[in-house]
Amino acid sequence: AQAVQAAFDHTAADALIELAGGRNPLDGASGYKALNAEALLALDPDVILHGSTPGSPHAGLPAWVWQTRAGRAGRVHALDLSRHLSFGPEVGKAAVEVAAWFYPPADKRIAATP
């Protein structure tokens, strides 16, 4: 099965998640590591963030990502790597955008299917 690169502790993505008020469920290791379908499905995260290229936000994501709670609820979000993870002058705006993905207004929440 295809693996995805996942952000564990001490990564730019982990720092962005923390800045946005979220909690990274991937801990116990540092850096970016491969995560297979079984591991991601066992975590069953509420939200999935992934790096993307402009114009094709979900290209390259394996189909099993959509079987998670996040995938079923439409809470898989593409990060623009140059904007979200550069930690330049726009880092505050990037964190606010990601925070809105973690904590959407009540009228924007999508109920997950059981």
PDB file as gemmi writes it, atoms N, CA and C in Angstrom:
CRYST1    1.000    1.000    1.000  90.00  90.00  90.00 P 1                      
ATOM      1  N   ALA A   1       0.834  -1.194   0.000  1.00  0.00           N  
ATOM      2  CA  ALA A   1       0.000   0.000   0.000  1.00  0.00           C  
ATOM      3  C   ALA A   1       0.873   1.251   0.000  1.00  0.00           C  
ATOM      4  N   GLN A   2       0.393   2.247  -0.653  1.00  0.00           N  
ATOM      5  CA  GLN A   2       1.120   3.515  -0.748  1.00  0.00           C  
ATOM      6  C   GLN A   2       1.186   4.192   0.614  1.00  0.00           C  
ATOM      7  N   ALA A   3       2.345   4.753   0.926  1.00  0.00           N  
ATOM      8  CA  ALA A   3       2.507   5.490   2.182  1.00  0.00           C  
ATOM      9  C   ALA A   3       2.492   6.983   1.888  1.00  0.00           C  
ATOM     10  N   VAL A   4       2.208   7.765   2.908  1.00  0.00           N  
ATOM     11  CA  VAL A   4       2.265   9.220   2.810  1.00  0.00           C  
ATOM     12  C   VAL A   4       3.327   9.712   3.788  1.00  0.00           C  
ATOM     13  N   GLN A   5       3.901  10.868   3.515  1.00  0.00           N  
ATOM     14  CA  GLN A   5       4.845  11.478   4.444  1.00  0.00           C  
ATOM     15  C   GLN A   5       4.044  12.212   5.511  1.00  0.00           C  
ATOM     16  N   ALA A   6       4.354  11.938   6.751  1.00  0.00           N  
ATOM     17  CA  ALA A   6       3.612  12.533   7.861  1.00  0.00           C  
ATOM     18  C   ALA A   6       4.549  13.352   8.734  1.00  0.00           C  
ATOM     19  N   ALA A   7       4.030  14.441   9.271  1.00  0.00           N  
ATOM     20  CA  ALA A   7       4.805  15.364  10.102  1.00  0.00           C  
ATOM     21  C   ALA A   7       4.668  14.984  11.569  1.00  0.00           C  
ATOM     22  N   PHE A   8       5.769  14.536  12.142  1.00  0.00           N  
ATOM     23  CA  PHE A   8       5.804  14.217  13.565  1.00  0.00           C  
ATOM     24  C   PHE A   8       6.334  15.449  14.311  1.00  0.00           C  
ATOM     25  N   ASP A   9       6.839  15.257  15.523  1.00  0.00           N  
ATOM     26  CA  ASP A   9       7.371  16.346  16.339  1.00  0.00           C  
ATOM     27  C   ASP A   9       8.534  17.067  15.645  1.00  0.00           C  
ATOM     28  N   HIS A  10       8.715  18.311  16.010  1.00  0.00           N  
ATOM     29  CA  HIS A  10       9.863  19.119  15.568  1.00  0.00           C  
ATOM     30  C   HIS A  10       9.910  19.315  14.052  1.00  0.00           C  
ATOM     31  N   THR A  11       8.744  19.534  13.448  1.00  0.00           N  
ATOM     32  CA  THR A  11       8.656  19.857  12.021  1.00  0.00           C  
ATOM     33  C   THR A  11       7.918  21.180  11.872  1.00  0.00           C  
ATOM     34  N   ALA A  12       8.045  21.785  10.706  1.00  0.00           N  
ATOM     35  CA  ALA A  12       7.324  23.034  10.442  1.00  0.00           C  
ATOM     36  C   ALA A  12       5.818  22.805  10.523  1.00  0.00           C  
ATOM     37  N   ALA A  13       5.348  21.680  10.009  1.00  0.00           N  
ATOM     38  CA  ALA A  13       3.913  21.393  10.055  1.00  0.00           C  
ATOM     39  C   ALA A  13       3.433  21.224  11.497  1.00  0.00           C  
ATOM     40  N   ASP A  14       4.217  20.573  12.325  1.00  0.00           N  
ATOM     41  CA  ASP A  14       3.871  20.411  13.738  1.00  0.00           C  
ATOM     42  C   ASP A  14       3.776  21.777  14.420  1.00  0.00           C  
ATOM     43  N   ALA A  15       4.714  22.667  14.115  1.00  0.00           N  
ATOM     44  CA  ALA A  15       4.691  24.018  14.692  1.00  0.00           C  
ATOM     45  C   ALA A  15       3.460  24.790  14.221  1.00  0.00           C  
ATOM     46  N   LEU A  16       3.097  24.658  12.937  1.00  0.00           N  
ATOM     47  CA  LEU A  16       1.910  25.344  12.411  1.00  0.00           C  
ATOM     48  C   LEU A  16       0.648  24.828  13.094  1.00  0.00           C  
ATOM     49  N   ILE A  17       0.559  23.529  13.285  1.00  0.00           N  
ATOM     50  CA  ILE A  17      -0.604  22.945  13.969  1.00  0.00           C  
ATOM     51  C   ILE A  17      -0.725  23.538  15.365  1.00  0.00           C  
ATOM     52  N   GLU A  18       0.386  23.627  16.068  1.00  0.00           N  
ATOM     53  CA  GLU A  18       0.370  24.193  17.426  1.00  0.00           C  
ATOM     54  C   GLU A  18      -0.016  25.672  17.408  1.00  0.00           C  
ATOM     55  N   LEU A  19       0.554  26.440  16.467  1.00  0.00           N  
ATOM     56  CA  LEU A  19       0.204  27.861  16.356  1.00  0.00           C  
ATOM     57  C   LEU A  19      -1.290  28.057  16.097  1.00  0.00           C  
ATOM     58  N   ALA A  20      -1.878  27.133  15.356  1.00  0.00           N  
ATOM     59  CA  ALA A  20      -3.289  27.235  14.990  1.00  0.00           C  
ATOM     60  C   ALA A  20      -4.212  26.687  16.082  1.00  0.00           C  
ATOM     61  N   GLY A  21      -3.640  26.231  17.183  1.00  0.00           N  
ATOM     62  CA  GLY A  21      -4.462  25.747  18.284  1.00  0.00           C  
ATOM     63  C   GLY A  21      -4.853  24.293  18.186  1.00  0.00           C  
ATOM     64  N   GLY A  22      -4.186  23.567  17.308  1.00  0.00           N  
ATOM     65  CA  GLY A  22      -4.492  22.151  17.160  1.00  0.00           C  
ATOM     66  C   GLY A  22      -3.516  21.285  17.928  1.00  0.00           C  
ATOM     67  N   ARG A  23      -3.747  19.985  17.859  1.00  0.00           N  
ATOM     68  CA  ARG A  23      -2.859  19.017  18.484  1.00  0.00           C  
ATOM     69  C   ARG A  23      -2.501  17.969  17.445  1.00  0.00           C  
ATOM     70  N   ASN A  24      -1.227  17.810  17.223  1.00  0.00           N  
ATOM     71  CA  ASN A  24      -0.751  16.820  16.270  1.00  0.00           C  
ATOM     72  C   ASN A  24      -0.809  15.445  16.925  1.00  0.00           C  
ATOM     73  N   PRO A  25      -1.595  14.510  16.379  1.00  0.00           N  
ATOM     74  CA  PRO A  25      -1.680  13.187  16.992  1.00  0.00           C  
ATOM     75  C   PRO A  25      -0.435  12.336  16.758  1.00  0.00           C  
ATOM     76  N   LEU A  26       0.454  12.815  15.900  1.00  0.00           N  
ATOM     77  CA  LEU A  26       1.682  12.069  15.608  1.00  0.00           C  
ATOM     78  C   LEU A  26       2.790  12.552  16.533  1.00  0.00           C  
ATOM     79  N   ASP A  27       3.076  11.779  17.545  1.00  0.00           N  
ATOM     80  CA  ASP A  27       4.156  12.150  18.443  1.00  0.00           C  
ATOM     81  C   ASP A  27       5.001  10.914  18.732  1.00  0.00           C  
ATOM     82  N   GLY A  28       6.063  11.115  19.440  1.00  0.00           N  
ATOM     83  CA  GLY A  28       6.933   9.998  19.763  1.00  0.00           C  
ATOM     84  C   GLY A  28       8.075   9.822  18.789  1.00  0.00           C  
ATOM     85  N   ALA A  29       8.108  10.622  17.747  1.00  0.00           N  
ATOM     86  CA  ALA A  29       9.203  10.586  16.776  1.00  0.00           C  
ATOM     87  C   ALA A  29       9.406  12.011  16.285  1.00  0.00           C  
ATOM     88  N   SER A  30      10.545  12.262  15.697  1.00  0.00           N  
ATOM     89  CA  SER A  30      10.841  13.595  15.165  1.00  0.00           C  
ATOM     90  C   SER A  30      10.975  13.540  13.650  1.00  0.00           C  
ATOM     91  N   GLY A  31      10.586  14.623  13.006  1.00  0.00           N  
ATOM     92  CA  GLY A  31      10.768  14.744  11.567  1.00  0.00           C  
ATOM     93  C   GLY A  31       9.585  14.215  10.771  1.00  0.00           C  
ATOM     94  N   TYR A  32       9.837  14.053   9.495  1.00  0.00           N  
ATOM     95  CA  TYR A  32       8.820  13.538   8.579  1.00  0.00           C  
ATOM     96  C   TYR A  32       9.087  12.060   8.361  1.00  0.00           C  
ATOM     97  N   LYS A  33       8.063  11.250   8.518  1.00  0.00           N  
ATOM     98  CA  LYS A  33       8.180   9.797   8.395  1.00  0.00           C  
ATOM     99  C   LYS A  33       7.039   9.274   7.527  1.00  0.00           C  
ATOM    100  N   ALA A  34       7.278   8.129   6.907  1.00  0.00           N  
ATOM    101  CA  ALA A  34       6.243   7.481   6.112  1.00  0.00           C  
ATOM    102  C   ALA A  34       5.167   6.927   7.036  1.00  0.00           C  
ATOM    103  N   LEU A  35       3.920   7.071   6.604  1.00  0.00           N  
ATOM    104  CA  LEU A  35       2.774   6.561   7.350  1.00  0.00           C  
ATOM    105  C   LEU A  35       1.942   5.751   6.363  1.00  0.00           C  
ATOM    106  N   ASN A  36       1.679   4.483   6.693  1.00  0.00           N  
ATOM    107  CA  ASN A  36       0.909   3.651   5.778  1.00  0.00           C  
ATOM    108  C   ASN A  36      -0.584   3.747   6.083  1.00  0.00           C  
ATOM    109  N   ALA A  37      -1.370   3.113   5.256  1.00  0.00           N  
ATOM    110  CA  ALA A  37      -2.829   3.180   5.390  1.00  0.00           C  
ATOM    111  C   ALA A  37      -3.293   2.695   6.752  1.00  0.00           C  
ATOM    112  N   GLU A  38      -2.756   1.568   7.203  1.00  0.00           N  
ATOM    113  CA  GLU A  38      -3.200   0.997   8.474  1.00  0.00           C  
ATOM    114  C   GLU A  38      -2.950   1.967   9.627  1.00  0.00           C  
ATOM    115  N   ALA A  39      -1.790   2.618   9.635  1.00  0.00           N  
ATOM    116  CA  ALA A  39      -1.462   3.549  10.723  1.00  0.00           C  
ATOM    117  C   ALA A  39      -2.372   4.768  10.699  1.00  0.00           C  
ATOM    118  N   LEU A  40      -2.618   5.330   9.508  1.00  0.00           N  
ATOM    119  CA  LEU A  40      -3.487   6.508   9.429  1.00  0.00           C  
ATOM    120  C   LEU A  40      -4.926   6.162   9.777  1.00  0.00           C  
ATOM    121  N   LEU A  41      -5.396   5.032   9.293  1.00  0.00           N  
ATOM    122  CA  LEU A  41      -6.769   4.629   9.607  1.00  0.00           C  
ATOM    123  C   LEU A  41      -6.926   4.340  11.095  1.00  0.00           C  
ATOM    124  N   ALA A  42      -5.890   3.832  11.746  1.00  0.00           N  
ATOM    125  CA  ALA A  42      -5.949   3.601  13.190  1.00  0.00           C  
ATOM    126  C   ALA A  42      -5.995   4.925  13.959  1.00  0.00           C  
ATOM    127  N   LEU A  43      -5.272   5.943  13.475  1.00  0.00           N  
ATOM    128  CA  LEU A  43      -5.315   7.266  14.109  1.00  0.00           C  
ATOM    129  C   LEU A  43      -6.677   7.922  13.914  1.00  0.00           C  
ATOM    130  N   ASP A  44      -7.258   7.731  12.727  1.00  0.00           N  
ATOM    131  CA  ASP A  44      -8.568   8.266  12.362  1.00  0.00           C  
ATOM    132  C   ASP A  44      -8.717   9.741  12.763  1.00  0.00           C  
ATOM    133  N   PRO A  45      -7.858  10.608  12.222  1.00  0.00           N  
ATOM    134  CA  PRO A  45      -7.860  12.015  12.649  1.00  0.00           C  
ATOM    135  C   PRO A  45      -9.120  12.775  12.240  1.00  0.00           C  
ATOM    136  N   ASP A  46      -9.386  13.845  12.993  1.00  0.00           N  
ATOM    137  CA  ASP A  46     -10.514  14.729  12.700  1.00  0.00           C  
ATOM    138  C   ASP A  46     -10.241  15.612  11.491  1.00  0.00           C  
ATOM    139  N   VAL A  47      -8.976  15.990  11.314  1.00  0.00           N  
ATOM    140  CA  VAL A  47      -8.551  16.875  10.229  1.00  0.00           C  
ATOM    141  C   VAL A  47      -7.245  16.323   9.673  1.00  0.00           C  
ATOM    142  N   ILE A  48      -7.096  16.389   8.357  1.00  0.00           N  
ATOM    143  CA  ILE A  48      -5.836  16.024   7.716  1.00  0.00           C  
ATOM    144  C   ILE A  48      -5.366  17.222   6.903  1.00  0.00           C  
ATOM    145  N   LEU A  49      -4.125  17.602   7.109  1.00  0.00           N  
ATOM    146  CA  LEU A  49      -3.476  18.647   6.324  1.00  0.00           C  
ATOM    147  C   LEU A  49      -2.436  17.964   5.447  1.00  0.00           C  
ATOM    148  N   HIS A  50      -2.340  18.396   4.210  1.00  0.00           N  
ATOM    149  CA  HIS A  50      -1.331  17.802   3.335  1.00  0.00           C  
ATOM    150  C   HIS A  50      -0.771  18.859   2.404  1.00  0.00           C  
ATOM    151  N   GLY A  51       0.463  18.666   2.017  1.00  0.00           N  
ATOM    152  CA  GLY A  51       1.104  19.576   1.074  1.00  0.00           C  
ATOM    153  C   GLY A  51       0.537  19.387  -0.312  1.00  0.00           C  
ATOM    154  N   SER A  52       0.430  20.482  -1.050  1.00  0.00           N  
ATOM    155  CA  SER A  52      -0.156  20.388  -2.388  1.00  0.00           C  
ATOM    156  C   SER A  52       0.565  21.303  -3.355  1.00  0.00           C  
ATOM    157  N   THR A  53       0.193  21.146  -4.595  1.00  0.00           N  
ATOM    158  CA  THR A  53       0.678  22.043  -5.634  1.00  0.00           C  
ATOM    159  C   THR A  53      -0.509  22.842  -6.144  1.00  0.00           C  
ATOM    160  N   PRO A  54      -0.302  24.111  -6.482  1.00  0.00           N  
ATOM    161  CA  PRO A  54      -1.408  24.929  -6.970  1.00  0.00           C  
ATOM    162  C   PRO A  54      -2.100  24.288  -8.175  1.00  0.00           C  
ATOM    163  N   GLY A  55      -3.411  24.371  -8.192  1.00  0.00           N  
ATOM    164  CA  GLY A  55      -4.184  23.867  -9.321  1.00  0.00           C  
ATOM    165  C   GLY A  55      -4.663  22.433  -9.162  1.00  0.00           C  
ATOM    166  N   SER A  56      -4.011  21.655  -8.318  1.00  0.00           N  
ATOM    167  CA  SER A  56      -4.447  20.274  -8.091  1.00  0.00           C  
ATOM    168  C   SER A  56      -4.279  19.941  -6.617  1.00  0.00           C  
ATOM    169  N   PRO A  57      -5.146  20.508  -5.783  1.00  0.00           N  
ATOM    170  CA  PRO A  57      -4.937  20.439  -4.333  1.00  0.00           C  
ATOM    171  C   PRO A  57      -4.861  19.039  -3.738  1.00  0.00           C  
ATOM    172  N   HIS A  58      -5.581  18.066  -4.276  1.00  0.00           N  
ATOM    173  CA  HIS A  58      -5.569  16.736  -3.672  1.00  0.00           C  
ATOM    174  C   HIS A  58      -4.882  15.696  -4.558  1.00  0.00           C  
ATOM    175  N   ALA A  59      -4.141  16.132  -5.558  1.00  0.00           N  
ATOM    176  CA  ALA A  59      -3.434  15.201  -6.442  1.00  0.00           C  
ATOM    177  C   ALA A  59      -2.419  14.403  -5.636  1.00  0.00           C  
ATOM    178  N   GLY A  60      -2.342  13.134  -5.912  1.00  0.00           N  
ATOM    179  CA  GLY A  60      -1.360  12.283  -5.265  1.00  0.00           C  
ATOM    180  C   GLY A  60      -1.786  11.689  -3.935  1.00  0.00           C  
ATOM    181  N   LEU A  61      -2.923  12.115  -3.393  1.00  0.00           N  
ATOM    182  CA  LEU A  61      -3.387  11.518  -2.132  1.00  0.00           C  
ATOM    183  C   LEU A  61      -3.968  10.139  -2.415  1.00  0.00           C  
ATOM    184  N   PRO A  62      -3.559   9.142  -1.657  1.00  0.00           N  
ATOM    185  CA  PRO A  62      -4.140   7.811  -1.875  1.00  0.00           C  
ATOM    186  C   PRO A  62      -5.618   7.789  -1.477  1.00  0.00           C  
ATOM    187  N   ALA A  63      -6.373   6.928  -2.113  1.00  0.00           N  
ATOM    188  CA  ALA A  63      -7.820   6.860  -1.881  1.00  0.00           C  
ATOM    189  C   ALA A  63      -8.162   6.555  -0.429  1.00  0.00           C  
ATOM    190  N   TRP A  64      -7.307   5.819   0.274  1.00  0.00           N  
ATOM    191  CA  TRP A  64      -7.635   5.443   1.657  1.00  0.00           C  
ATOM    192  C   TRP A  64      -7.647   6.629   2.607  1.00  0.00           C  
ATOM    193  N   VAL A  65      -7.072   7.758   2.230  1.00  0.00           N  
ATOM    194  CA  VAL A  65      -7.149   8.961   3.073  1.00  0.00           C  
ATOM    195  C   VAL A  65      -8.606   9.361   3.275  1.00  0.00           C  
ATOM    196  N   TRP A  66      -9.431   9.143   2.270  1.00  0.00           N  
ATOM    197  CA  TRP A  66     -10.839   9.540   2.327  1.00  0.00           C  
ATOM    198  C   TRP A  66     -11.667   8.604   3.195  1.00  0.00           C  
ATOM    199  N   GLN A  67     -11.083   7.502   3.655  1.00  0.00           N  
ATOM    200  CA  GLN A  67     -11.784   6.570   4.538  1.00  0.00           C  
ATOM    201  C   GLN A  67     -11.648   6.955   6.014  1.00  0.00           C  
ATOM    202  N   THR A  68     -10.841   7.953   6.302  1.00  0.00           N  
ATOM    203  CA  THR A  68     -10.688   8.423   7.682  1.00  0.00           C  
ATOM    204  C   THR A  68     -11.882   9.288   8.070  1.00  0.00           C  
ATOM    205  N   ARG A  69     -12.012   9.556   9.338  1.00  0.00           N  
ATOM    206  CA  ARG A  69     -13.065  10.468   9.816  1.00  0.00           C  
ATOM    207  C   ARG A  69     -12.933  11.824   9.109  1.00  0.00           C  
ATOM    208  N   ALA A  70     -11.698  12.322   8.967  1.00  0.00           N  
ATOM    209  CA  ALA A  70     -11.471  13.605   8.282  1.00  0.00           C  
ATOM    210  C   ALA A  70     -11.942  13.543   6.825  1.00  0.00           C  
ATOM    211  N   GLY A  71     -11.599  12.467   6.148  1.00  0.00           N  
ATOM    212  CA  GLY A  71     -11.988  12.329   4.745  1.00  0.00           C  
ATOM    213  C   GLY A  71     -13.497  12.252   4.571  1.00  0.00           C  
ATOM    214  N   ARG A  72     -14.153  11.459   5.403  1.00  0.00           N  
ATOM    215  CA  ARG A  72     -15.609  11.322   5.310  1.00  0.00           C  
ATOM    216  C   ARG A  72     -16.324  12.628   5.615  1.00  0.00           C  
ATOM    217  N   ALA A  73     -15.721  13.471   6.465  1.00  0.00           N  
ATOM    218  CA  ALA A  73     -16.345  14.741   6.852  1.00  0.00           C  
ATOM    219  C   ALA A  73     -15.914  15.907   5.955  1.00  0.00           C  
ATOM    220  N   GLY A  74     -15.103  15.645   4.941  1.00  0.00           N  
ATOM    221  CA  GLY A  74     -14.648  16.733   4.064  1.00  0.00           C  
ATOM    222  C   GLY A  74     -13.652  17.655   4.741  1.00  0.00           C  
ATOM    223  N   ARG A  75     -12.864  17.123   5.675  1.00  0.00           N  
ATOM    224  CA  ARG A  75     -11.921  17.943   6.422  1.00  0.00           C  
ATOM    225  C   ARG A  75     -10.472  17.572   6.087  1.00  0.00           C  
ATOM    226  N   VAL A  76     -10.216  17.350   4.799  1.00  0.00           N  
ATOM    227  CA  VAL A  76      -8.871  17.136   4.279  1.00  0.00           C  
ATOM    228  C   VAL A  76      -8.500  18.432   3.568  1.00  0.00           C  
ATOM    229  N   HIS A  77      -7.480  19.106   4.057  1.00  0.00           N  
ATOM    230  CA  HIS A  77      -7.141  20.440   3.567  1.00  0.00           C  
ATOM    231  C   HIS A  77      -5.732  20.479   2.989  1.00  0.00           C  
ATOM    232  N   ALA A  78      -5.620  21.147   1.866  1.00  0.00           N  
ATOM    233  CA  ALA A  78      -4.335  21.281   1.185  1.00  0.00           C  
ATOM    234  C   ALA A  78      -3.581  22.499   1.697  1.00  0.00           C  
ATOM    235  N   LEU A  79      -2.342  22.287   2.091  1.00  0.00           N  
ATOM    236  CA  LEU A  79      -1.465  23.382   2.496  1.00  0.00           C  
ATOM    237  C   LEU A  79      -0.645  23.826   1.297  1.00  0.00           C  
ATOM    238  N   ASP A  80      -0.564  25.117   1.090  1.00  0.00           N  
ATOM    239  CA  ASP A  80       0.364  25.678   0.107  1.00  0.00           C  
ATOM    240  C   ASP A  80       1.703  25.746   0.835  1.00  0.00           C  
ATOM    241  N   LEU A  81       2.609  24.868   0.474  1.00  0.00           N  
ATOM    242  CA  LEU A  81       3.853  24.724   1.229  1.00  0.00           C  
ATOM    243  C   LEU A  81       4.649  26.016   1.315  1.00  0.00           C  
ATOM    244  N   SER A  82       4.634  26.814   0.264  1.00  0.00           N  
ATOM    245  CA  SER A  82       5.417  28.055   0.287  1.00  0.00           C  
ATOM    246  C   SER A  82       4.771  29.121   1.163  1.00  0.00           C  
ATOM    247  N   ARG A  83       3.475  29.028   1.370  1.00  0.00           N  
ATOM    248  CA  ARG A  83       2.786  30.027   2.192  1.00  0.00           C  
ATOM    249  C   ARG A  83       2.571  29.541   3.621  1.00  0.00           C  
ATOM    250  N   HIS A  84       2.098  28.324   3.785  1.00  0.00           N  
ATOM    251  CA  HIS A  84       1.763  27.829   5.116  1.00  0.00           C  
ATOM    252  C   HIS A  84       2.979  27.415   5.941  1.00  0.00           C  
ATOM    253  N   LEU A  85       4.016  26.932   5.303  1.00  0.00           N  
ATOM    254  CA  LEU A  85       5.137  26.391   6.068  1.00  0.00           C  
ATOM    255  C   LEU A  85       6.431  27.185   5.933  1.00  0.00           C  
ATOM    256  N   SER A  86       6.358  28.388   5.359  1.00  0.00           N  
ATOM    257  CA  SER A  86       7.586  29.179   5.185  1.00  0.00           C  
ATOM    258  C   SER A  86       7.950  29.969   6.435  1.00  0.00           C  
ATOM    259  N   PHE A  87       6.982  30.216   7.319  1.00  0.00           N  
ATOM    260  CA  PHE A  87       7.190  30.968   8.555  1.00  0.00           C  
ATOM    261  C   PHE A  87       7.820  32.326   8.293  1.00  0.00           C  
ATOM    262  N   GLY A  88       7.348  32.958   7.231  1.00  0.00           N  
ATOM    263  CA  GLY A  88       7.750  34.322   6.912  1.00  0.00           C  
ATOM    264  C   GLY A  88       6.786  35.309   7.535  1.00  0.00           C  
ATOM    265  N   PRO A  89       6.703  36.515   6.976  1.00  0.00           N  
ATOM    266  CA  PRO A  89       5.847  37.559   7.552  1.00  0.00           C  
ATOM    267  C   PRO A  89       4.353  37.234   7.560  1.00  0.00           C  
ATOM    268  N   GLU A  90       3.930  36.252   6.777  1.00  0.00           N  
ATOM    269  CA  GLU A  90       2.511  35.892   6.697  1.00  0.00           C  
ATOM    270  C   GLU A  90       2.145  34.705   7.589  1.00  0.00           C  
ATOM    271  N   VAL A  91       3.026  34.315   8.494  1.00  0.00           N  
ATOM    272  CA  VAL A  91       2.771  33.132   9.313  1.00  0.00           C  
ATOM    273  C   VAL A  91       1.496  33.288  10.154  1.00  0.00           C  
ATOM    274  N   GLY A  92       1.212  34.480  10.612  1.00  0.00           N  
ATOM    275  CA  GLY A  92      -0.007  34.701  11.395  1.00  0.00           C  
ATOM    276  C   GLY A  92      -1.250  34.423  10.582  1.00  0.00           C  
ATOM    277  N   LYS A  93      -1.277  34.915   9.340  1.00  0.00           N  
ATOM    278  CA  LYS A  93      -2.424  34.660   8.460  1.00  0.00           C  
ATOM    279  C   LYS A  93      -2.566  33.174   8.170  1.00  0.00           C  
ATOM    280  N   ALA A  94      -1.439  32.508   7.957  1.00  0.00           N  
ATOM    281  CA  ALA A  94      -1.476  31.065   7.689  1.00  0.00           C  
ATOM    282  C   ALA A  94      -2.041  30.317   8.889  1.00  0.00           C  
ATOM    283  N   ALA A  95      -1.619  30.689  10.098  1.00  0.00           N  
ATOM    284  CA  ALA A  95      -2.111  30.028  11.313  1.00  0.00           C  
ATOM    285  C   ALA A  95      -3.606  30.272  11.510  1.00  0.00           C  
ATOM    286  N   VAL A  96      -4.077  31.471  11.212  1.00  0.00           N  
ATOM    287  CA  VAL A  96      -5.507  31.780  11.339  1.00  0.00           C  
ATOM    288  C   VAL A  96      -6.309  30.944  10.338  1.00  0.00           C  
ATOM    289  N   GLU A  97      -5.803  30.797   9.129  1.00  0.00           N  
ATOM    290  CA  GLU A  97      -6.493  29.990   8.124  1.00  0.00           C  
ATOM    291  C   GLU A  97      -6.590  28.529   8.572  1.00  0.00           C  
ATOM    292  N   VAL A  98      -5.497  27.994   9.080  1.00  0.00           N  
ATOM    293  CA  VAL A  98      -5.503  26.613   9.545  1.00  0.00           C  
ATOM    294  C   VAL A  98      -6.402  26.465  10.774  1.00  0.00           C  
ATOM    295  N   ALA A  99      -6.399  27.448  11.662  1.00  0.00           N  
ATOM    296  CA  ALA A  99      -7.279  27.406  12.836  1.00  0.00           C  
ATOM    297  C   ALA A  99      -8.740  27.314  12.409  1.00  0.00           C  
ATOM    298  N   ALA A 100      -9.119  27.992  11.337  1.00  0.00           N  
ATOM    299  CA  ALA A 100     -10.497  27.925  10.839  1.00  0.00           C  
ATOM    300  C   ALA A 100     -10.825  26.519  10.326  1.00  0.00           C  
ATOM    301  N   TRP A 101      -9.827  25.802   9.839  1.00  0.00           N  
ATOM    302  CA  TRP A 101     -10.054  24.413   9.429  1.00  0.00           C  
ATOM    303  C   TRP A 101     -10.243  23.529  10.651  1.00  0.00           C  
ATOM    304  N   PHE A 102      -9.537  23.823  11.730  1.00  0.00           N  
ATOM    305  CA  PHE A 102      -9.672  23.040  12.957  1.00  0.00           C  
ATOM    306  C   PHE A 102     -10.975  23.357  13.678  1.00  0.00           C  
ATOM    307  N   TYR A 103     -11.340  24.636  13.681  1.00  0.00           N  
ATOM    308  CA  TYR A 103     -12.495  25.108  14.452  1.00  0.00           C  
ATOM    309  C   TYR A 103     -13.426  25.911  13.553  1.00  0.00           C  
ATOM    310  N   PRO A 104     -14.130  25.241  12.625  1.00  0.00           N  
ATOM    311  CA  PRO A 104     -15.012  25.984  11.718  1.00  0.00           C  
ATOM    312  C   PRO A 104     -16.197  26.576  12.473  1.00  0.00           C  
ATOM    313  N   PRO A 105     -16.726  27.706  11.950  1.00  0.00           N  
ATOM    314  CA  PRO A 105     -17.954  28.254  12.550  1.00  0.00           C  
ATOM    315  C   PRO A 105     -19.052  27.189  12.507  1.00  0.00           C  
ATOM    316  N   ALA A 106     -19.975  27.244  13.430  1.00  0.00           N  
ATOM    317  CA  ALA A 106     -21.019  26.224  13.543  1.00  0.00           C  
ATOM    318  C   ALA A 106     -21.776  25.994  12.236  1.00  0.00           C  
ATOM    319  N   ASP A 107     -22.010  27.040  11.454  1.00  0.00           N  
ATOM    320  CA  ASP A 107     -22.774  26.880  10.220  1.00  0.00           C  
ATOM    321  C   ASP A 107     -21.948  26.259   9.098  1.00  0.00           C  
ATOM    322  N   LYS A 108     -20.645  26.076   9.296  1.00  0.00           N  
ATOM    323  CA  LYS A 108     -19.776  25.477   8.277  1.00  0.00           C  
ATOM    324  C   LYS A 108     -19.378  24.041   8.632  1.00  0.00           C  
ATOM    325  N   ARG A 109     -19.789  23.556   9.788  1.00  0.00           N  
ATOM    326  CA  ARG A 109     -19.398  22.208  10.205  1.00  0.00           C  
ATOM    327  C   ARG A 109     -20.161  21.179   9.403  1.00  0.00           C  
ATOM    328  N   ILE A 110     -19.466  20.135   9.053  1.00  0.00           N  
ATOM    329  CA  ILE A 110     -20.065  19.024   8.298  1.00  0.00           C  
ATOM    330  C   ILE A 110     -20.097  17.824   9.226  1.00  0.00           C  
ATOM    331  N   ALA A 111     -21.252  17.235   9.392  1.00  0.00           N  
ATOM    332  CA  ALA A 111     -21.356  16.059  10.264  1.00  0.00           C  
ATOM    333  C   ALA A 111     -20.723  14.854   9.574  1.00  0.00           C  
ATOM    334  N   ALA A 112     -19.891  14.166  10.304  1.00  0.00           N  
ATOM    335  CA  ALA A 112     -19.274  12.952   9.777  1.00  0.00           C  
ATOM    336  C   ALA A 112     -20.303  11.831   9.757  1.00  0.00           C  
ATOM    337  N   THR A 113     -20.174  10.957   8.804  1.00  0.00           N  
ATOM    338  CA  THR A 113     -21.072   9.803   8.760  1.00  0.00           C  
ATOM    339  C   THR A 113     -20.542   8.757   9.717  1.00  0.00           C  
ATOM    340  N   PRO A 114     -21.422   8.062  10.415  1.00  0.00           N  
ATOM    341  CA  PRO A 114     -20.963   7.060  11.395  1.00  0.00           C  
ATOM    342  C   PRO A 114     -20.319   5.875  10.716  1.00  0.00           C  
TER     343      PRO A 114                                                      
END                                                                             
